[in-house]
Structures are given as structure tokens and as C-alpha cells.
Amino acid sequence: MRAETIGRLVSVGRERCSDEEASPIDWNGPTARFWADHDDWYDALLAGHGDALFAAATPRPGEHVLDIGCGCGSTTLLAARAVAAGDGTALGVDISQAMIDRAHSRAAEAGVENARFELGDLESMELEPARFDLAISRYGVMFFGDHVAAFANIRSAMRPGGRLAFTCWADRSGNEHWTVPFDALAPHLGLAPPVARPDGPFALADPDYVRTLLDRAGWRGVQINRLQVPLRVGADADAAVAFEVSDPETSQDLAAADPAAAARAVADLRAAFAARQRPDGVWLAADAWVVTAEAG
């Protein structure tokens, strides 16, 4: 599972360069299109995490919701349905055109008329003051270049007492959807050790940092609770391998390797998934935070 596609995602597990050379995720490149093409799979993968997010967010009828880094729009549509009574609305914002296009299609297919989607970067885009009652995000907040500026901008769009709820990944070591594929493939494909990025999937892994940045951005009453719900990555080891190797970057890594090395990499990947297979599928440990706060 590529980190870009899981966490936003979800998700950058296998960096190939030094911290100085690393470039931001291309949310309008092949990985984003792959996410959009497989959005139902990713929604199933993160279903339990979405449930935890909405339990913390508690959207109410008549409220206006902002979905930060909405991806293909599933969380925006859930919010729109939850607030529909009383003319509530939900706005999803993302920087990926492919994902926004898919979100528009999903809303039309579902007949959800109180959901809108916009292409934009919430770190800098102009927002109507005091517009929203609730801001949510399922793994869409880690990738801002300036987290304080982003959360301050979002706060400026909240009504007095407006609420914030989001999920973000905890430490990489507790997230097997990064470590298992990398540990299996890296020795055979010559992948460089991952480097920490201030705008990467683990940018908000430190709860003390999260509290500090939210305080600086004008949020109050910050609560951070651990979320350790495993992720089902396939019905069996073969299915899990098939999806992993179909990812554009994994496919590229394998194609660039010596065929014998690539075969060994895939064999080790399958063995790693098989070791985590249960009767109901292959499950990988996940470690995350559910964060809530109120606009000050």
C-alpha cells in the first residue's frame, strides 16, 4: 500500500531521496488518479477510521461543514447527509483535480444535492468568514506546508464555537500499511530508507506538536485520542499483493528492478501478507490520532 494513496493519504511510505531532495506529493499525478480510480477500495479500507471521525465530529442537522482534503468526497457526502435536515450543507476542498472530479461524480450518482466540491488549497484559499459550524478531515491535514497558517485560515471561516475534528497518522512504526510493504520490497528493489517530511503523512504524529500548532492557530480545548483500528488490505494474501503491485509507483519500482530481484520482492511481500491473514482477510495494524478542538 503506497502511503500517498492510503493516508493522504494516505499515504508516503517509500521515499527515494534525501530530505533536501524530496519533493511534495504530486496530487495531480498518477498516484492521485489511481486513488480516484479505486476510491471504493480505499473507503472500505478506512471505514472504521471514518466511523471514529464522525463519532468525534457529531455533525448536526442544519450545520454547515467544511471537509479538509476531501479526496473523492465520501466523507463530504456522509457529512452532507447528516446535516441535510434544516438546510445544512457540506463543502469538500482538495488540491487534486482527479479526486474533485470523482467527488462531483459521486455526488451526482448519489443524488446528494447539499454537497459541493471545490479545487483549492485551504492553507491559502480565501474563505468566507464565520461560514462553517464544523470542519472535518480524514487524513487530509498532514500535508500542508505551513500547518499553523492552514489551521488559522480554516479557523477564520468558523462560526463562534465552531468545531474541528480530524484523524492523522501516529508514528510510522505502528502503521504496518507502510512498514510491511516497505520492509518486504526494499531489500530487493534498493529502496532508500524513508525520510521524515514536515508535510508528509507523519507530520502530525507528535501530539504535543499538534496541540502547539492548533493553539497558535487559534483553536482551543484540544483533545487527542488514540485510534488503533487495523486495516483490511485484501480478502487474502494474493489479493493484497495484487493491489499493492498495481499501484503506479510500486509497479514502476518492480519494472525497474532485475526480474529475479523483483520476483523475490513479490514473494517476500506475499509471505508478509500471508503471515497476517485471518479467516476474514489480511489485516495490518494502524496507529492514528483523533483530534478535536473548538474555534477560539
Secondary structure, 3 states (H helix, E strand, C coil): CCHHHHCCCCCCCCCCCCCCCCCCCCCCCHHHHHHHHCHHHHHHHCHHHHHHHHHHHCCCCCCEEEEECCCCCHHHHHHHHHHCCCCCEEEEEECCHHHHHHHHHHHHHHCCCCEEEEECCCCCCCCCCCCEEEEEEECCCCCCCCHHHHHHHHHHCEEEEEEEEEEEECCHHHCHHHHHHHHHHHHHHCCCCCCCCCCCCCCCCCHHHHHHHHHHCCEEEEEEEEECCCEEEECCHHHHHHHHHHCHHHHHHHHHCCHHHHHHHHHHHHHHHHCCEECCEEEECCCEEEEEEEEC
